[in-house]
Amino acid sequence: MALFAVIGLGSFGATVATQLISLNHEVIGIDLNKKYVENISDQLTHAVIADATDEHVLDELNVQRCDAVVVAIGEDIEASILCVLHLKNMGVKKIWVKAKSKSHHMILTHLNVEKIIHPEEDMGVRVAQSLSYPMVSRYMALEDDHYIVKIEIHADHHATPLNQLMKHAPEITTLLHKRGSVVQYQVASDLILQEGDILVVEGLLEPLRHLARYFKAL
């Protein structure tokens, strides 16, 4: 169990906070908007109506003891940057920040925050990927343009040998195969795929895109 602070409890911040709670972590929620705090107070470890641009307030809340702080302040870019500066001055190492614009992102980059989040942009990418590659149900971006991708096998792919597909992208690694409740981490290259199977693969973006074309072509 870890302790997190989420500053800004609008739609994005509230979602982050409640998801962390569902994963059995402790969460301090902070927002100047009384309505936002009241809407979520009964779901969080601690919810506070407070001005996070005031360093004394952050110090009183002892946010520096948190494992990470998420700054999810929405429209007020100045408030977001000021909050980040205070957190930096307090010695908080792990700071994730929601960016509103390219200029906001650029400033945050110079402040060396650990991660900059673009929720609307990220969601747009996920929607576009889902429309373009319907066989891909989930993916996770790693560093250096690597991705882990979860692929659901549909009816059109039934009875296709795995190696028939993977020969088109030999750089891709198959991490696991799931059929029903049975999970295999050592996947035979001559496995015959069935509808409903799940594959988890890993590799660089371009080979993954190349492989996806063969899934679509079946």
HUQUI-V84931 format. One record per residue. N is the residue number from 0. RES is the residue in one letter. PHI is phi in whole degrees, 0 to 359 (* if undefined). OMEGA is omega in radians with two decimals (999 if undefined). NEAR is the number of other C-alpha atoms within 8 Angstrom. Layout:
# HUQUI-V84931
n = (N/N)
res = (RES/RES)
phi = (PHI/PHI)
omega = (OMEGA/OMEGA)
near = (NEAR/NEAR)
This chain:
# HUQUI-V84931
n = (0/1/2/3/4/5/6/7/8/9/10/11/12/13/14/15/16/17/18/19/20/21/22/23/24/25/26/27/28/29/30/31/32/33/34/35/36/37/38/39/40/41/42/43/44/45/46/47/48/49/50/51/52/53/54/55/56/57/58/59/60/61/62/63/64/65/66/67/68/69/70/71/72/73/74/75/76/77/78/79/80/81/82/83/84/85/86/87/88/89/90/91/92/93/94/95/96/97/98/99/100/101/102/103/104/105/106/107/108/109/110/111/112/113/114/115/116/117/118/119/120/121/122/123/124/125/126/127/128/129/130/131/132/133/134/135/136/137/138/139/140/141/142/143/144/145/146/147/148/149/150/151/152/153/154/155/156/157/158/159/160/161/162/163/164/165/166/167/168/169/170/171/172/173/174/175/176/177/178/179/180/181/182/183/184/185/186/187/188/189/190/191/192/193/194/195/196/197/198/199/200/201/202/203/204/205/206/207/208/209/210/211/212/213/214/215/216/217)
res = (M/A/L/F/A/V/I/G/L/G/S/F/G/A/T/V/A/T/Q/L/I/S/L/N/H/E/V/I/G/I/D/L/N/K/K/Y/V/E/N/I/S/D/Q/L/T/H/A/V/I/A/D/A/T/D/E/H/V/L/D/E/L/N/V/Q/R/C/D/A/V/V/V/A/I/G/E/D/I/E/A/S/I/L/C/V/L/H/L/K/N/M/G/V/K/K/I/W/V/K/A/K/S/K/S/H/H/M/I/L/T/H/L/N/V/E/K/I/I/H/P/E/E/D/M/G/V/R/V/A/Q/S/L/S/Y/P/M/V/S/R/Y/M/A/L/E/D/D/H/Y/I/V/K/I/E/I/H/A/D/H/H/A/T/P/L/N/Q/L/M/K/H/A/P/E/I/T/T/L/L/H/K/R/G/S/V/V/Q/Y/Q/V/A/S/D/L/I/L/Q/E/G/D/I/L/V/V/E/G/L/L/E/P/L/R/H/L/A/R/Y/F/K/A/L)
phi = (*/240/247/236/242/241/256/104/246/289/304/292/299/296/295/301/298/290/293/296/299/295/267/70/258/263/224/260/258/229/201/280/277/300/297/300/293/295/295/236/301/283/257/255/297/204/233/229/273/202/266/284/274/260/298/295/295/298/294/296/280/58/293/294/275/288/291/198/235/255/263/246/295/281/279/274/295/300/295/299/294/297/299/298/300/297/297/298/297/276/89/290/271/260/235/250/230/280/260/265/210/295/293/299/301/298/295/296/299/291/275/59/288/293/214/251/249/239/302/294/295/298/293/298/297/297/297/298/297/294/289/283/234/296/284/270/269/209/212/226/277/255/283/61/67/266/224/253/235/261/241/263/274/264/302/295/260/300/71/268/295/302/292/294/278/289/295/281/213/297/285/279/256/272/275/198/229/235/228/66/261/265/246/242/264/254/263/292/294/264/304/266/289/232/302/96/297/234/245/240/235/221/173/287/300/296/300/295/297/298/297/300/296/284/297/290/279/295)
omega = (3.13/3.11/-3.14/2.96/3.06/-3.10/-3.02/-3.02/2.98/-3.06/-3.11/-3.11/3.13/3.12/3.10/-3.08/-3.10/3.09/3.09/3.07/-3.13/3.10/3.03/3.03/3.03/-3.07/2.97/3.11/-3.08/3.06/3.11/-3.11/-3.09/-3.12/3.14/-3.12/-3.13/-3.12/-2.99/-2.99/-3.09/-3.13/-3.06/3.08/-3.12/3.12/-3.00/2.97/-3.04/3.12/-3.07/3.05/3.10/-3.07/3.14/3.10/3.13/3.12/3.12/3.11/3.07/-3.09/-3.14/3.10/-3.13/3.08/3.08/3.09/3.08/3.10/-3.05/3.12/-2.97/-2.96/-3.01/-3.10/3.14/3.13/3.12/-3.10/3.14/3.11/3.13/3.13/3.11/-3.13/3.09/-3.14/-3.13/3.10/3.10/-3.04/-3.02/-3.11/3.05/-3.02/3.02/3.14/-3.09/-3.04/3.12/3.12/3.08/3.12/-3.10/3.13/3.14/3.09/3.13/3.11/3.07/3.03/-3.03/-3.11/3.08/-3.04/3.04/-3.01/-3.11/3.14/3.14/3.12/3.09/3.10/-3.12/3.12/3.14/3.12/-3.14/3.12/-3.10/-3.09/-3.05/3.11/-3.14/-3.11/3.11/3.01/3.11/3.14/3.02/3.11/3.05/3.03/3.06/3.12/2.91/-3.00/3.04/-3.08/3.06/-3.12/-3.13/-3.05/-3.10/-3.11/-3.08/3.07/3.09/3.07/-3.13/-3.09/3.08/3.10/-2.99/3.10/3.13/3.12/-3.07/3.13/-3.08/3.12/3.05/-3.06/3.12/3.06/3.13/3.06/-3.04/3.12/-3.09/3.13/3.10/3.11/3.01/-2.97/3.13/-3.09/-3.12/3.10/3.06/-3.10/3.07/3.08/-3.12/3.07/3.05/3.04/2.97/-3.08/-3.12/3.09/3.09/-3.03/-3.06/3.05/3.10/3.08/3.12/3.12/-3.11/3.13/3.13/3.02/-3.12/-3.05/-3.08/999)
near = (5/7/12/13/13/16/14/14/15/10/6/9/14/11/8/9/12/10/8/11/12/7/6/7/11/12/14/13/16/16/15/9/7/8/6/10/15/8/7/10/11/6/7/14/8/8/11/9/10/8/9/13/9/9/10/6/10/11/10/6/6/8/10/9/6/12/8/12/14/13/14/14/14/10/5/7/10/6/10/13/10/9/13/10/9/11/13/9/7/8/7/13/7/9/14/13/12/13/10/10/6/7/6/10/11/8/9/12/9/6/7/6/11/8/7/12/8/9/8/6/7/8/8/8/8/8/8/8/10/11/7/6/9/8/11/12/10/7/9/7/8/8/5/4/8/11/12/12/12/12/12/11/14/10/8/6/12/10/7/10/11/11/9/8/12/10/7/9/11/7/6/12/8/10/11/12/13/11/9/6/5/6/8/8/7/6/10/5/7/7/9/8/12/12/10/10/12/11/13/12/13/12/12/10/9/6/11/11/8/10/12/9/8/10/10/8/5/6)
